[in-house]
Structure formats: structure tokens, C-alpha cells
Amino acid sequence: MKKSELLFNLISIFVDEAMVIVAGIAAFYLRFRISNLRPVLYQLRFEEYFKILILVSPIILLLLALAGLYNLKGTRRLSSEIVRIALSISSGLLIVVILFFFNETVFPSRLIILFSWMLTIVLISLGRMILRFVQVQMLKKGVGLHKLVVVIDEQNQESEIIQEIRSRPELGFQTVGTIKSSAPIEIMMADLEAMRMNSGIDELLQADPNLNQSASTSILRFCRDYGILYNFVPNTFETARTNVAVETISGIPVITLKGTPLEGWGKVVKRLMDIIISLLGLILASPLFVLVAIAIKLNSKGPVFFHQPRAAGLGEFEFYKFRSMHHQMSEGTAEGDRLRQELEKQNARQGPFVKIKNDPRVTSVGRFIRRTKLDELPQLWHILTGKMSLVGPRVHMVKEVDHFRNDYKRLFVLKPGATGLTQIVQATDNPEISWAEEIRLDEFYIENWSIWLDIYIIFKTVLILLGHRPKVDY
């Protein structure tokens, strides 16, 4: 998702709303002030009509959204948009007819509905054409282009689809490189990694229908690991996926495999929810911050907060939480690192992550704030600033992640979460959850994300914090 695409879609919402209002007002004056096609039996005050128009306009926007007109894709065909607009407005007309058609005190003239219908289609289409023109001009100047790598057949390098992409920047793509499908897999992957590091890659198009299964699988895994959209021409290989989208480039169907449904507006809604909830949480929990800080200082010497680099995406950030260990025994100190090496031999589960039972480094206050999750309160700040999300895979130490980052890059496509499926399952069903089970839960969340799944996890987390042990179904 490009920022320019998000901006244009946000603008289109306001433009569509304005066009609906303008069309409604124009229809009112056309019928009651200009048109003499039929006599008006009942007069309608403009103030009353305008209130109805304001109530109806969100319904029209909802229908446009359901028609996929706010899906953030900047390369839609204009003719397809106009057809969708006409169908959406016609559906809105049907709803209005059902609600108001037989109440002539609300609409004294049924012509006003017909005028509104025609004018709304025309004006929204006109607004979209203007926005589309501006966006195309920006794309031609290189603003908002998706950086694309194409896997090509060496014998057919200048295929129709490649020529189309290169000659038409308004399609929204900038070809940053090509990969020869006849090259050994090792060279193909090395070239992809070099392009990713040097130019950046947003999408990959597998345009050779004869690419072997092994190479296709390696490329697909690479794209999933780095959050790159994977496109391929149909019939390249058989696959069954839940996150599939179909686009066209110059009439040629192209299938996009998304590693997660958290794309487009889903990402926007999730971020808005993070900001709202974390901001409210910081305000409401501010007295707890003070009380916990005082308790930590009275209980043991050292700073109030513990901080440490943690993995986030393909990078890292400085992670803060309330200190629950004796300061001299915490990670990062000579004594703490020595103790940890000894305690790692008591690892409570199999896998790269260490989980230590009855950790002697924890203070008495630390045990309480760990049990009540009060030590996690500073994560609200990370959520607000965008380093973490409210719901997502578990956040891990960088040195732990270094042991398995290459094998499980996909776990870093999403931001780590303060809570998640792994966390609530561990708190309710299996405190000693295995590493394999954690991977399975995180992958399930990544592949099946929805706003309702986030709400479900948040609800279960609240119940757990209140002392309940709810059953987790997923």
C-alpha cells in the first residue's frame, strides 16, 4: 500500500460525499424551482429535504465501499469504476424507494428521486475521472509507483505484458528488475535479495508459465518472508489459498497471492484501533504507572524501567517494560548474562525461545506485576508510536530471533502484538506452550486476520486480566 494510494482513496471518500450532496441539492432545485414536467402536489421545505439527504449519503458511501471502490488499488480501469458506481447508486435508489416512495409528504415528487439518481451517477463519475487524471499524472512522474520485479522467460523477454508495464506508467508499476527463469534457483534468489536491498520490491510478477515448481515455491516463500505481493499469470501452478485477488494488466488476468488479508483498509482500521485504544489506555492507566513505579523503587534498587532491543518486522526497536528483576541480574549486565546462560539449561520448552520456571532473578514486586501483567503497561506507548500493535505475534528478543530469523521470516510480516493468540492460549490452556505450537498460532493469525479476530482476542485478553480463564476457539 502506497501513501499516495491511501491519500487518493481518503480524498475520494470526501469527493464522493460532496458529489452526493451536490447532486441531491441540484435535483431539489431542478424539480421544485426549474422543472415544469409535472405539477408539485405537496411542497417540501429545503431544510427538511437537506436533513434527509445528509442521512441518506452515508448509505451511498457504504454501497460504494461494498462495491470495492475504496480498495486502495490505484490502477483500476475507469470504465470498471463507472459501472460499479452506476450499480451502487442504483442499489441506493432501490433502498430509497423502499423507504420513502409511498410517503409523498417526504418526497412530494417522485421525479426528485430520478433526478438524484442520474445526477449522482454523473457527478461521482466526474469526480472520479478528475481524481484519476491527477493520479495518473503523478504516476507518470514516478509518484506512488509499485516497485515490480518480473520473472521472465529468457526466450520471450519482451512479452506483451512486460511491454505494457514499461510503456504505461499509469498502470502503477515501475520495473526495478527482471529475473531469468532459466537461471539456477540460487542465482535467482541472490538476485532477488540484491534487488530488495538496493531498490526495494513491492510486488513480484511471475510471468513465465513454464517455471518449475521448485523455483516457484522458493520465490513465493521469499515474497511471503518479506511482505511482497506475489502475482502470477494463471495456470502457472495449482494452489489453494484463502487470500487471493485477481487483477488485470492490459486485459491479461493476473492472480495475486497475499500472505495476509491485512492489506489496504484493514491495515488502516487496525492502526486506528491501536491509536485510539493505546491513547485511552495511557490516560486511564496513568495512576497505575505512578503506583507501580513507586513499588519498584521501594522494593529494589535500580531503574523503574527495563529496556532491551526487540525484533519488529525485519528490524528492531528499543523495548520498555516495568523492571521485574533485580537490576544487577537483568540481561545486559555481566552478572545477568552469566545467570541467564546457567538458567537456559533449565529451558522449560523445546525451541529457540527460553522460558525459565521459578526464575530467581525476579523480585517480589516483579512476581506480582508479571502475574497481573502490569509490567506490560509501557507497551501502550510502543503501540501508540507504531512500534507494536495491540494484537499480533509475540514480541521476541533480537538475540533469540537471530537463531531462527531466516527460517521463520514470515512471522515478522506483521508488527508484534501486546496480546495475541499465542498469549491468550498460553494464559488459559497451556502455560508451557511449545515452540511449534506458537509458530502454528502465529501463522494462523497472519493468514486469517480480520478485525473481528482482533476484537475476539482483545475480549478474551480482558477476561483473562479480570481473572477468568475463557475457552479459546480459533
C-alpha positions as CSV (number, residue, x, y, z in Angstrom):
1,M,0.0,0.0,0.0
2,K,1.5,3.3,-1.1
3,K,0.8,6.5,0.8
4,S,-0.4,8.2,-2.4
5,E,-3.0,5.4,-2.9
6,L,-4.2,5.9,0.7
7,L,-4.3,9.7,0.2
8,F,-6.3,9.4,-3.0
9,N,-8.8,7.0,-1.5
10,L,-9.3,9.2,1.5
11,I,-9.9,12.1,-0.8
12,S,-12.3,10.1,-2.9
13,I,-14.5,9.5,0.1
14,F,-14.8,13.2,0.7
15,V,-15.3,13.9,-3.0
16,D,-18.0,11.2,-3.3
17,E,-19.8,12.6,-0.2
18,A,-19.6,16.1,-1.7
19,M,-20.9,14.9,-5.1
20,V,-23.9,13.1,-3.4
21,I,-24.8,16.3,-1.6
22,V,-24.4,18.5,-4.7
23,A,-26.4,16.0,-6.8
24,G,-29.2,16.0,-4.2
25,I,-29.3,19.8,-4.0
26,A,-29.3,20.1,-7.8
27,A,-32.1,17.6,-8.0
28,F,-34.2,19.6,-5.5
29,Y,-33.8,22.8,-7.4
30,L,-34.3,21.1,-10.7
31,R,-37.6,19.7,-9.6
32,F,-39.0,22.5,-7.4
33,R,-37.5,25.6,-9.0
34,I,-36.9,24.9,-12.6
35,S,-38.7,21.8,-14.0
36,N,-42.4,22.0,-15.0
37,L,-42.8,18.5,-16.2
38,R,-45.4,17.7,-13.6
39,P,-47.3,19.8,-11.1
40,V,-46.0,19.6,-7.5
41,L,-48.8,18.5,-5.2
42,Y,-47.0,18.9,-1.9
43,Q,-44.3,21.5,-1.1
44,L,-41.2,20.3,0.7
45,R,-39.0,22.7,2.7
46,F,-35.4,22.7,1.7
47,E,-34.3,22.3,5.3
48,E,-36.3,19.1,5.8
49,Y,-35.0,17.7,2.5
50,F,-31.4,18.5,3.3
51,K,-31.7,16.6,6.6
52,I,-32.9,13.6,4.7
53,L,-30.1,14.0,2.2
54,I,-27.5,14.0,5.0
55,L,-29.0,10.8,6.4
56,V,-29.0,9.0,3.0
57,S,-25.5,10.0,1.9
58,P,-23.7,7.6,4.3
59,I,-25.7,4.7,2.8
60,I,-24.5,5.7,-0.7
61,L,-20.9,5.7,0.6
62,L,-21.4,2.3,2.2
63,L,-22.7,0.9,-1.1
64,L,-19.7,2.3,-2.9
65,A,-17.4,0.7,-0.4
66,L,-19.1,-2.7,-0.7
67,A,-18.6,-2.4,-4.5
68,G,-14.8,-2.2,-3.9
69,L,-14.4,1.4,-4.8
70,Y,-12.2,2.2,-1.8
71,N,-9.9,-0.8,-2.1
72,L,-6.7,1.3,-2.4
73,K,-5.7,-0.1,-5.8
74,G,-4.6,2.8,-7.9
75,T,-4.7,1.1,-11.3
76,R,-8.3,0.2,-11.7
77,R,-9.9,0.7,-15.2
78,L,-12.1,3.9,-15.2
79,S,-14.8,2.1,-17.2
80,S,-15.0,-0.6,-14.4
81,E,-15.3,2.2,-11.8
82,I,-18.2,3.8,-13.6
83,V,-20.1,0.6,-13.9
84,R,-19.6,-0.1,-10.2
85,I,-20.7,3.5,-9.4
86,A,-23.9,3.0,-11.5
87,L,-24.7,-0.3,-9.8
88,S,-24.1,1.1,-6.3
89,I,-26.2,4.2,-6.9
90,S,-29.0,2.1,-8.4
91,S,-28.9,-0.1,-5.3
92,G,-29.2,3.1,-3.2
93,L,-32.1,4.2,-5.3
94,L,-33.9,0.9,-4.6
95,I,-33.3,1.4,-0.8
96,V,-34.6,5.0,-1.0
97,V,-37.7,3.9,-3.0
98,I,-38.5,1.2,-0.4
99,L,-38.1,3.7,2.4
100,F,-39.8,6.7,1.0
101,F,-41.6,6.1,-2.3
102,F,-45.0,5.7,-0.8
103,N,-44.7,8.7,1.6
104,E,-45.4,11.7,-0.5
105,T,-45.1,14.0,2.5
106,V,-41.4,13.2,2.4
107,F,-40.9,13.3,-1.3
108,P,-43.8,15.3,-2.9
109,S,-42.4,14.5,-6.3
110,R,-41.0,11.1,-7.4
111,L,-39.1,12.9,-10.1
112,I,-36.7,14.1,-7.5
113,I,-35.6,10.6,-6.8
114,L,-35.0,10.0,-10.5
115,F,-33.1,13.3,-10.9
116,S,-30.9,12.5,-7.8
117,W,-30.1,9.0,-9.2
118,M,-29.0,10.3,-12.6
119,L,-27.1,13.3,-11.2
120,T,-25.3,11.3,-8.5
121,I,-24.0,8.8,-11.1
122,V,-22.8,11.6,-13.3
123,L,-21.2,13.7,-10.6
124,I,-19.5,10.9,-8.8
125,S,-18.1,9.6,-12.1
126,L,-16.9,13.1,-12.9
127,G,-15.2,13.4,-9.6
128,R,-13.5,10.0,-10.1
129,M,-12.4,11.0,-13.5
130,I,-10.7,14.2,-12.2
131,L,-9.0,12.3,-9.3
132,R,-8.0,9.6,-11.8
133,F,-6.4,12.2,-14.1
134,V,-4.5,13.7,-11.3
135,Q,-3.3,10.3,-10.0
136,V,-2.2,9.2,-13.5
137,Q,-0.2,12.4,-13.9
138,M,1.5,11.7,-10.6
139,L,2.2,8.1,-11.6
140,K,3.8,9.3,-14.8
141,K,6.1,11.5,-12.7
142,G,7.0,8.4,-10.6
143,V,4.9,9.2,-7.5
144,G,3.2,6.2,-6.0
145,L,4.6,3.6,-8.4
146,H,4.8,0.0,-7.1
147,K,8.3,-1.4,-7.5
148,L,8.0,-4.5,-9.5
149,V,10.3,-7.4,-10.3
150,V,9.3,-9.7,-13.2
151,V,10.3,-13.3,-13.6
152,I,10.7,-13.7,-17.4
153,D,11.2,-16.4,-19.9
154,E,14.7,-15.9,-21.4
155,Q,13.3,-16.7,-24.9
156,N,10.5,-14.2,-24.6
157,Q,11.9,-11.2,-22.7
158,E,9.8,-8.6,-24.5
159,S,6.4,-10.3,-23.9
160,E,3.2,-8.3,-24.2
161,I,2.7,-7.9,-20.5
162,I,6.3,-6.6,-20.0
163,Q,5.9,-4.1,-22.8
164,E,2.6,-3.0,-21.4
165,I,4.0,-2.3,-18.0
166,R,7.0,-0.5,-19.2
167,S,5.1,1.7,-21.7
168,R,2.2,2.6,-19.4
169,P,3.3,4.0,-16.0
170,E,-0.3,4.8,-15.3
171,L,-0.8,1.1,-14.6
172,G,1.1,1.9,-11.3
173,F,4.2,-0.2,-11.7
174,Q,7.9,0.6,-12.0
175,T,10.0,-2.3,-13.2
176,V,13.1,-2.4,-11.0
177,G,14.5,-5.6,-12.4
178,T,13.9,-8.9,-14.2
179,I,14.8,-12.4,-13.2
180,K,15.6,-15.1,-15.8
181,S,13.5,-18.2,-15.2
182,S,16.2,-20.4,-16.7
183,A,18.8,-19.4,-14.1
184,P,19.6,-21.7,-11.2
185,I,17.5,-21.2,-8.1
186,E,20.4,-20.0,-6.0
187,I,21.2,-17.2,-8.5
188,M,17.6,-16.2,-8.8
189,M,17.3,-15.9,-5.1
190,A,20.6,-14.0,-4.8
191,D,19.4,-11.5,-7.5
192,L,16.1,-11.0,-5.7
193,E,17.8,-10.3,-2.4
194,A,20.1,-7.8,-4.1
195,M,17.2,-6.0,-5.7
196,R,15.3,-6.0,-2.4
197,M,18.3,-4.4,-0.6
198,N,19.3,-2.0,-3.4
199,S,16.0,-0.8,-4.9
200,G,13.2,-2.3,-2.7
201,I,10.5,-4.5,-4.0
202,D,6.7,-4.0,-3.5
203,E,5.4,-6.7,-5.9
204,L,6.7,-9.6,-7.9
205,L,5.2,-10.9,-11.2
206,Q,5.9,-14.5,-12.2
207,A,5.3,-14.2,-15.9
208,D,6.8,-17.4,-17.1
209,P,4.1,-20.2,-17.2
210,N,6.8,-22.8,-17.5
211,L,8.8,-22.0,-14.4
212,N,9.4,-25.2,-12.4
213,Q,7.6,-25.9,-9.1
214,S,10.8,-25.7,-7.0
215,A,11.7,-22.3,-8.2
216,S,8.1,-21.0,-7.9
217,T,7.9,-22.3,-4.3
218,S,11.3,-20.6,-3.4
219,I,10.1,-17.3,-4.9
220,L,6.8,-17.5,-3.2
221,R,8.5,-18.1,0.2
222,F,10.8,-15.2,-0.4
223,C,7.8,-12.9,-1.1
224,R,6.0,-14.1,2.0
225,D,9.0,-13.6,4.2
226,Y,9.4,-10.0,3.1
227,G,5.8,-9.0,2.8
228,I,6.0,-8.7,-1.0
229,L,2.8,-9.2,-3.1
230,Y,3.2,-12.2,-5.3
231,N,1.5,-12.1,-8.7
232,F,1.5,-14.8,-11.4
233,V,-0.2,-15.5,-14.7
234,P,-3.0,-18.1,-14.2
235,N,-2.2,-21.8,-14.7
236,T,1.4,-21.3,-13.6
237,F,0.9,-24.0,-10.9
238,E,-2.0,-25.4,-8.8
239,T,-2.5,-23.8,-5.5
240,A,-5.3,-23.3,-2.9
241,R,-5.1,-20.1,-0.9
242,T,-7.6,-18.1,1.1
243,N,-6.0,-14.7,0.3
244,V,-6.3,-14.5,-3.4
245,A,-7.0,-11.4,-5.5
246,V,-7.4,-11.2,-9.3
247,E,-6.3,-8.1,-11.2
248,T,-5.8,-7.4,-14.9
249,I,-3.0,-5.8,-16.8
250,S,-4.0,-4.8,-20.3
251,G,-6.8,-7.4,-20.2
252,I,-4.4,-10.2,-19.1
253,P,-5.6,-11.8,-15.8
254,V,-3.0,-11.8,-13.1
255,I,-3.5,-13.5,-9.7
256,T,-2.1,-12.0,-6.5
257,L,-1.4,-14.2,-3.5
258,K,-1.3,-12.2,-0.3
259,G,0.5,-13.6,2.7
260,T,-2.1,-12.0,5.0
261,P,-5.5,-10.3,4.5
262,L,-4.2,-7.4,6.5
263,E,-3.8,-5.2,3.4
264,G,-5.3,-1.9,2.4
265,W,-8.1,-0.6,4.6
266,G,-7.6,-3.5,7.0
267,K,-4.2,-2.1,7.9
268,V,-5.7,1.4,8.3
269,V,-8.5,0.2,10.6
270,K,-6.1,-1.8,12.7
271,R,-3.8,1.2,13.1
272,L,-6.6,3.5,14.0
273,M,-7.8,1.0,16.6
274,D,-4.3,0.8,18.0
275,I,-4.0,4.6,18.3
276,I,-7.4,5.0,20.0
277,I,-7.1,2.2,22.5
278,S,-3.5,2.8,23.4
279,L,-4.1,6.6,23.9
280,L,-7.1,5.9,26.1
281,G,-5.2,3.2,28.0
282,L,-2.3,5.6,28.7
283,I,-4.7,8.2,30.0
284,L,-6.7,5.8,32.2
285,A,-3.6,3.8,33.4
286,S,-1.5,6.8,34.3
287,P,-2.2,6.4,38.1
288,L,-1.1,2.8,37.8
289,F,2.2,3.9,36.2
290,V,2.9,6.0,39.2
291,L,2.0,3.3,41.8
292,V,3.9,0.6,40.0
293,A,7.0,2.9,39.7
294,I,6.9,3.7,43.4
295,A,6.5,0.0,44.3
296,I,9.5,-1.0,42.2
297,K,11.7,1.7,43.7
298,L,10.8,0.7,47.3
299,N,11.3,-3.0,46.6
300,S,14.7,-3.0,45.0
301,K,17.5,-0.7,43.8
302,G,17.7,0.2,40.1
303,P,15.8,2.0,37.4
304,V,12.0,1.7,37.1
305,F,12.0,0.6,33.5
306,F,13.8,-2.3,31.9
307,H,14.8,-1.8,28.2
308,Q,16.2,-4.1,25.6
309,P,16.3,-4.4,21.8
310,R,13.4,-6.4,20.5
311,A,12.6,-7.6,17.0
312,A,9.9,-5.8,15.0
313,G,9.3,-6.5,11.3
314,L,12.7,-7.1,9.7
315,G,14.3,-4.6,12.1
316,E,14.3,-3.9,15.8
317,F,13.3,-1.3,18.4
318,E,14.1,-0.4,22.0
319,F,11.5,-2.2,24.1
320,Y,10.5,-0.9,27.5
321,K,8.6,-2.5,30.3
322,F,8.5,-2.2,34.1
323,R,11.5,-3.8,35.7
324,S,10.5,-7.1,37.4
325,M,14.1,-8.4,38.1
326,H,16.8,-7.4,40.4
327,H,18.7,-4.8,38.4
328,Q,22.1,-6.5,38.8
329,M,20.7,-9.8,37.5
330,S,18.9,-8.3,34.4
331,E,20.0,-9.1,30.9
332,G,22.7,-6.7,29.7
333,T,24.7,-6.8,32.9
334,A,27.7,-9.1,33.4
335,E,26.0,-11.0,36.3
336,G,22.7,-11.1,34.5
337,D,24.1,-12.6,31.3
338,R,26.1,-15.2,33.3
339,L,23.0,-16.2,35.3
340,R,20.9,-16.4,32.1
341,Q,23.3,-18.8,30.5
342,E,23.1,-21.1,33.5
343,L,19.3,-20.8,33.6
344,E,18.9,-21.5,29.9
345,K,19.9,-25.1,30.7
346,Q,16.6,-25.3,32.6
347,N,14.7,-24.3,29.4
348,A,11.0,-25.2,30.1
349,R,10.2,-25.9,26.4
350,Q,11.9,-27.1,23.2
351,G,12.7,-24.4,20.7
352,P,14.8,-21.3,20.3
353,F,13.0,-19.3,23.0
354,V,14.0,-19.7,26.6
355,K,11.2,-20.0,29.2
356,I,12.5,-20.3,32.8
357,K,10.4,-21.6,35.6
358,N,10.6,-20.1,39.1
359,D,13.1,-17.5,37.8
360,P,15.3,-16.5,40.9
361,R,16.1,-13.2,39.3
362,V,12.5,-11.9,39.8
363,T,11.7,-9.6,42.7
364,S,8.7,-10.0,44.9
365,V,7.0,-6.9,43.3
366,G,8.2,-8.3,40.0
367,R,6.3,-11.5,40.5
368,F,3.1,-9.6,41.2
369,I,3.3,-7.2,38.3
370,R,4.2,-10.2,36.0
371,R,1.2,-12.1,37.3
372,T,-1.2,-9.2,36.8
373,K,0.5,-8.1,33.6
374,L,1.2,-4.6,35.0
375,D,4.8,-4.9,33.8
376,E,3.5,-4.8,30.2
377,L,1.8,-1.3,30.6
378,P,4.6,0.6,28.8
379,Q,3.8,-1.4,25.7
380,L,0.9,1.0,25.3
381,W,3.5,3.7,24.3
382,H,5.0,1.3,21.8
383,I,1.6,0.7,20.3
384,L,0.8,4.4,20.1
385,T,4.1,5.2,18.4
386,G,3.6,2.4,15.9
387,K,6.5,0.1,17.0
388,M,4.0,-2.6,18.1
389,S,0.3,-3.4,17.6
390,L,-2.4,-4.2,20.2
391,V,-2.8,-7.7,18.7
392,G,-0.2,-9.6,16.8
393,P,2.6,-12.2,17.1
394,R,4.6,-12.3,20.3
395,V,7.5,-9.8,20.6
396,H,10.9,-11.5,21.0
397,M,14.4,-10.6,21.9
398,V,16.7,-9.9,19.0
399,K,19.3,-12.4,20.1
400,E,16.7,-15.1,20.2
401,V,15.3,-14.2,16.8
402,D,18.7,-14.3,15.3
403,H,18.7,-18.1,15.8
404,F,15.6,-18.6,13.6
405,R,15.0,-15.4,11.6
406,N,16.0,-17.0,8.3
407,D,13.6,-20.0,8.8
408,Y,10.6,-18.0,10.0
409,K,10.8,-14.6,8.4
410,R,7.1,-14.7,7.8
411,L,6.4,-14.2,11.5
412,F,7.8,-10.7,11.0
413,V,5.5,-9.5,8.3
414,L,3.2,-8.1,11.0
415,K,4.1,-5.9,13.9
416,P,4.5,-7.8,17.2
417,G,1.5,-7.5,19.5
418,A,0.9,-6.8,23.2
419,T,-1.5,-9.7,23.1
420,G,-2.4,-12.4,20.5
421,L,-3.5,-15.9,20.0
422,T,-0.3,-17.3,21.5
423,Q,-0.5,-15.1,24.6
424,I,-4.2,-16.0,25.4
425,V,-3.7,-19.7,24.7
426,Q,-0.7,-19.7,27.0
427,A,-2.7,-17.9,29.7
428,T,-5.7,-20.2,29.5
429,D,-4.9,-23.6,28.1
430,N,-1.2,-24.3,28.1
431,P,1.3,-22.3,30.1
432,E,4.2,-24.3,28.7
433,I,3.1,-23.9,25.1
434,S,5.7,-25.5,22.7
435,W,7.6,-23.6,20.1
436,A,5.9,-25.5,17.3
437,E,2.5,-24.6,18.7
438,E,3.5,-20.9,18.9
439,I,4.6,-20.9,15.3
440,R,1.3,-22.5,14.3
441,L,-0.8,-20.0,16.2
442,D,1.1,-17.0,14.8
443,E,0.8,-18.3,11.2
444,F,-2.9,-18.9,11.7
445,Y,-3.3,-15.3,12.8
446,I,-1.3,-13.9,9.9
447,E,-3.2,-15.9,7.3
448,N,-6.7,-15.4,8.9
449,W,-6.5,-11.9,10.2
450,S,-9.8,-9.9,10.5
451,I,-10.9,-7.0,12.6
452,W,-13.3,-9.4,14.3
453,L,-10.5,-11.8,15.2
454,D,-8.6,-8.8,16.8
455,I,-11.8,-7.9,18.7
456,Y,-12.2,-11.5,19.8
457,I,-8.6,-11.6,21.1
458,I,-8.9,-8.3,22.9
459,F,-12.2,-9.5,24.6
460,K,-10.5,-12.7,25.7
461,T,-7.5,-10.8,27.0
462,V,-9.7,-8.5,29.1
463,L,-11.4,-11.6,30.6
464,I,-8.0,-13.1,31.4
465,L,-6.9,-9.8,33.1
466,L,-10.1,-9.9,35.2
467,G,-9.2,-13.3,36.5
468,H,-11.2,-15.5,34.2
469,R,-9.9,-18.4,32.1
470,P,-12.1,-18.3,29.0
471,K,-12.0,-21.1,26.4
472,V,-10.2,-20.1,23.2
473,D,-11.7,-21.2,19.9
474,Y,-9.9,-20.4,16.7
